[in-house]
Amino acid sequence: MTSRDLKENLTRLRKQSYWQVAASEEYCRRIAKKTGRRLVEIIDTEDEPLPIVCIFEDYTDD
């Protein structure tokens, strides 16, 4: 894979990934369902008042 291919893939992934903070993991699941996105990762930062970072991506036609 060339550096150009890698750059194009990273750009495509950035355009398809979204993040949002939430109060709990359950809220991440609710957000995913409500927005029609796939929940990719949940990160617990242990920061108050919103300790959870939810990472989403769009569903693809692959």
MOZI-V241815 format. One record per backbone hydrogen bond with DSSP energy under -0.5 kcal/mol. NH is the residue of the N-H (numbers start at 1). CO is the residue of the C=O. If there is no record, write none. Layout:
# MOZI-V241815
NH/CO
NH/CO
This chain:
# MOZI-V241815
6/2
7/3
8/4
9/5
10/6
11/7
12/8
13/9
14/10
15/11
16/12
17/13
18/56
20/54
22/52
28/24
29/25
30/26
31/27
32/28
33/29
34/30
35/31
36/32
37/32
38/57
40/38
40/55
41/55
43/53
45/43
45/51
46/51
51/49
52/22
53/43
54/20
54/52
55/41
56/18
56/54
57/38
58/16
59/36
